[in-house]
Amino acid sequence: AKVGDFERLQCAELLFVLGWPNRDAAAILGISEQAVANHKYFVVSKLKTAARDARLTDVSLPELTS
């Protein structure tokens, strides 16, 4: 695991599991809102790629990209 992986995991949990806004996740993790946005983009991109590679149909994740 890389150094930033745990931070990314914590961030993803706050955003996607608990539904926190970016600013609150940034505050609790002590990172910038831009860092949170970067983590969010990375995770959503990986999920979309995994869904495409799994050949899932009608892959739409609007709740993750808003």
N, C-alpha and C positions, 0 to 999 in steps of 0.2 A: 504494500500500500504506500502511496505517496503521502507526503506531508499534508497536502490540502484535501485529501480524500475524506478525512473525518469531519473537517469543517464543512465540506460539501454535503456530506450525509446529514449532519446536524441541520444545516440550512434547508435541505430538501424536506426533512421531517417537519420543521417549523412551517414551511410554506404549504406542502401538499397534504400532510397528515393533520396538522392542527389548524391550517387555513389562515396563518398569520400573514399580515401585509409585509411587504419587503422592508419597510422602515423599522417595524418591530423586530423582525428577524435580525436585521443589521445591528440594532441596539443591543439585543441580548447576546449576540455573538461577538460584539465589539469590532465589527467590520463595516466597511462602507456599503451604502445602498447599491453602488455600482458593482461591488463584489457579489452581493446577493443576486443582483440581476444576472451577472455572469454565471453564477452557479445554476440559477434557474434555467437559463438558456441551454447550458451544457446538459442538464438532466433531461429537459424536454427533447432536445435533439437526439440524445441517446435512446429515449423511449420511442420516438418516431422511427428511428432507424431500426430498432429491434422489432417493432410492429411490422414495418415494411419487409424486413428480412424473414419474418415469420409468415409472410404472405397473408396477413390479416386483411380483411376487406373492410371498406368504409371506415378507415382509421381517421377519426377526427377527435382532437383533444382540445376543444375550445376552452374548457375550464382551466387547462394548464397554461394556455397562451395568453389569457386575458390579464 
